[in-house]
Amino acid sequence: MLARLYQRPKSAMQSGRARMGEWLLEWERSEPQRPDPLTGWAGSGATDTQVQLRFPTREAALAHAARLGLEVEIVPLGPRRLKLQAYADNFR
């Protein structure tokens, strides 16, 4: 099975750096999503995509994935961009 490993990005609603060092391990979809005939929502019968494991370090996550025999794709964290502006710029 294939899994994705990535570091939690900072939320736009978050000013602090709490929980940014966590690594998340998620399974990739084993079957494609299909629309539900009644509601039209997309879904599938595979429930493994609902599982999200958190680890304090990358090495701990890779060790757990190796124990389970998972093939891991490591997704790098994007660059942190700061938007610096003056308060007066909001009223231009």
PAZAPA-4460 file (N, C-alpha, C; in steps of 0.05 Angstrom, whole numbers, plus 32768, in hexadecimal, padded with zeros to 4 digits):
% residues 92
    n_x    n_y    n_z   ca_x   ca_y   ca_z    c_x    c_y    c_z   seq   type   mol
   8011   7FE8   8000   8000   8000   8000   8012   8019   8000     1      M     A
   8006   802E   7FF7   8014   8048   7FF5   8009   805B   800A     2      L     A
   801B   806A   8016   8014   807D   802B   8022   8097   8026     3      A     A
   8017   80AD   8030   8023   80C8   802E   802C   80D0   8049     4      R     A
   8044   80DC   804A   804F   80E6   8063   8055   8104   805F     5      L     A
   804A   8115   8070   804F   8131   806D   804E   813F   8088     6      Y     A
   8059   8157   8089   8059   8166   80A2   8041   8178   80A1     7      Q     A
   8034   817B   80B8   801B   818B   80BA   8021   81A8   80B4     8      R     A
   8013   81B4   80A0   8018   81D1   809A   8009   81E2   80AF     9      P     A
   8012   81FA   80B1   8005   820D   80C4   7FEB   8217   80B7    10      K     A
   7FD7   8217   80C7   7FBC   8220   80BE   7FBC   823F   80BB    11      S     A
   7FAC   8249   80AA   7FA9   8266   80A6   7F9D   8273   80BE    12      A     A
   7F8E   8264   80CE   7F82   826F   80E6   7F94   826C   80FF    13      M     A
   7FAC   8263   80FB   7FBE   825D   8111   7FD5   8271   8111    14      Q     A
   7FD9   827E   8128   7FEF   8291   8129   8008   8284   8136    15      S     A
   8004   8270   8146   801A   8263   8153   8026   824C   8142    16      G     A
   8038   823E   814E   8046   8228   813F   803F   820D   814C    17      R     A
   8029   820B   815B   8022   81F2   8168   801B   81DD   8153    18      A     A
   8023   81C4   8158   801D   81AD   8147   8029   81AF   812B    19      R     A
   803B   81C1   8126   8047   81C3   810C   805D   81AE   8108    20      M     A
   8069   81A4   811E   807E   8190   811B   8074   8174   8117    21      G     A
   805A   8170   8118   804F   8155   8115   8051   814B   80F8    22      E     A
   8055   8131   80F6   8055   8124   80DC   803C   8113   80DA    23      W     A
   802E   8115   80C3   8016   8106   80BF   801A   80F0   80AA    24      L     A
   800F   80D9   80B0   8011   80C2   809D   7FF4   80BB   8095    25      L     A
   7FEF   80BD   807B   7FD4   80B7   8070   7FD7   80A3   805A    26      E     A
   7FC4   8091   8058   7FC3   807D   8043   7FB7   808A   8029    27      W     A
   7FC2   8081   8012   7FB6   808A   7FF9   7F9D   8079   7FF3    28      E     A
   7F8D   8083   7FE1   7F74   8075   7FDA   7F7A   805B   7FCC    29      R     A
   7F6C   8046   7FD4   7F70   802C   7FC7   7F5C   8028   7FB0    30      S     A
   7F47   8038   7FB0   7F33   8037   7F9A   7F29   8053   7F95    31      E     A
   7F21   8059   7F7C   7F19   8074   7F75   7EFE   807B   7F82    32      P     A
   7EFA   8095   7F86   7EE0   809E   7F91   7ECB   809E   7F7B    33      Q     A
   7EB3   809A   7F82   7E9D   809A   7F6F   7E85   80A9   7F7B    34      R     A
   7E75   80B6   7F6B   7E5F   80C6   7F77   7E49   80B3   7F81    35      P     A
   7E3E   80BB   7F98   7E28   80AC   7FA4   7E0F   80B2   7F94    36      D     A
   7DFF   809E   7F8C   7DE8   80A3   7F7B   7DD2   80B4   7F89    37      P     A
   7DD0   80B2   7FA3   7DBB   80C0   7FB1   7DC3   80DD   7FB7    38      L     A
   7DDB   80E2   7FC2   7DE2   80FC   7FCB   7DF5   810B   7FB7    39      T     A
   7E03   80FB   7FA7   7E16   8107   7F94   7E31   810C   7FA1    40      G     A
   7E35   8106   7FBB   7E4F   810A   7FC8   7E62   80F5   7FBE    41      W     A
   7E7C   80FC   7FBD   7E90   80EA   7FB4   7E99   80D9   7FCC    42      A     A
   7E9D   80BF   7FC7   7EA5   80AD   7FDD   7EAD   8092   7FD2    43      G     A
   7EB7   8081   7FE3   7EBF   8066   7FDB   7EBC   8054   7FF3    44      S     A
   7EC0   803A   7FEF   7EBD   8027   8005   7ED6   8024   8015    45      G     A
   7EEC   8030   800C   7F06   802D   801B   7F06   8041   8032    46      A     A
   7F09   8036   804A   7F09   8048   8062   7F25   804E   806B    47      T     A
   7F3A   8042   805F   7F55   8047   8068   7F5E   8064   8063    48      D     A
   7F51   8073   8052   7F59   808F   804E   7F50   80A1   8064    49      T     A
   7F3F   8097   8076   7F35   80A7   808C   7F49   80A6   80A4    50      Q     A
   7F5D   8094   80A2   7F70   8091   80B8   7F87   80A5   80B3    51      V     A
   7F8E   80B4   80C8   7FA4   80C7   80C7   7FB4   80C3   80E1    52      Q     A
   7FCD   80BA   80DE   7FDE   80B5   80F5   7FF1   80CD   80F9    53      L     A
   7FF5   80D6   8112   8007   80EC   8119   801F   80E1   8127    54      R     A
   8037   80EC   8120   8050   80E4   812B   8060   80FD   8132    55      F     A
   8070   80FB   8148   8080   8113   8150   8098   8118   813D    56      P     A
   80A3   8103   8131   80BA   8106   8120   80B6   80F6   8106    57      T     A
   80C5   80FE   80F2   80C4   80F0   80D8   80CE   80D3   80DA    58      R     A
   80E3   80D0   80EA   80EF   80B5   80ED   80DB   80A2   80FA    59      E     A
   80CB   80AB   810D   80B7   809A   811A   80A2   8092   8106    60      A     A
   809A   80A5   80F5   8085   809F   80E1   8090   808A   80CD    61      A     A
   80A9   808E   80C4   80B5   807B   80B1   80B8   8060   80BD    62      L     A
   80BF   805E   80D7   80C3   8044   80E4   80A8   8036   80E6    63      A     A
   8092   8045   80EC   8078   8038   80ED   806F   802F   80D2    64      H     A
   8074   803E   80BD   806D   8036   80A2   807C   801E   8099    65      A     A
   8095   801C   80A1   80A6   8004   809A   809B   7FEC   80A9    66      A     A
   8092   7FEF   80C2   8086   7FD8   80D0   806D   7FCE   80C2    67      R     A
   805D   7FE0   80B7   8045   7FD9   80A9   8049   7FD0   808C    68      L     A
   8062   7FD4   8082   8068   7FCD   8067   805C   7FE1   8052    69      G     A
   805A   7FFA   805A   804F   800E   8048   8065   801B   8037    70      L     A
   805E   8021   801E   806F   8031   800D   8068   804E   8012    71      E     A
   807B   805E   801A   8076   807A   8024   807F   808E   8010    72      V     A
   806E   80A2   800A   8075   80B9   7FF9   8077   80D0   800D    73      E     A
   808E   80DD   800E   8092   80F4   8020   808D   810D   8011    74      I     A
   8079   811C   801B   8071   8135   800E   807F   814C   801D    75      V     A
   8090   815C   800F   809E   8171   801D   808B   8188   8024    76      P     A
   8092   8196   8039   8083   81AD   8042   808A   81C5   8030    77      L     A
   8076   81D3   8027   807B   81EA   8016   8089   8201   8025    78      G     A
   8094   8214   8016   80A1   822B   8024   808E   823C   8033    79      P     A
   8097   8246   8049   8086   8257   805A   8088   8274   804F    80      R     A
   8070   827F   8048   806F   8299   803C   8063   82AC   8050    81      R     A
   806F   82C3   8054   8065   82D7   8066   805B   82EF   8055    82      L     A
   8043   82F8   805B   8038   830F   804D   803A   8327   8060    83      K     A
   804F   8336   805D   8053   834D   806E   8046   8366   8062    84      L     A
   8035   8373   8071   8029   838B   8068   8021   839C   807F    85      Q     A
   801E   83B5   807A   8016   83C7   808F   7FF7   83C6   8093    86      A     A
   7FEE   83CD   80AB   7FD2   83CD   80B0   7FC3   83E1   809E    87      Y     A
   7FCF   83F6   8097   7FC3   840A   8086   7FBE   8400   8069    88      A     A
   7FCC   83EB   8061   7FC8   83E0   8046   7FAC   83D3   8044    89      D     A
   7F9F   83CC   805A   7F84   83C0   8059   7F70   83D4   8050    90      N     A
   7F75   83EE   8050   7F61   8403   804A   7F67   8411   8030    91      F     A
   7F78   8406   801F   7F7E   8413   8005   7F68   840E   7FF2    92      R     A
***
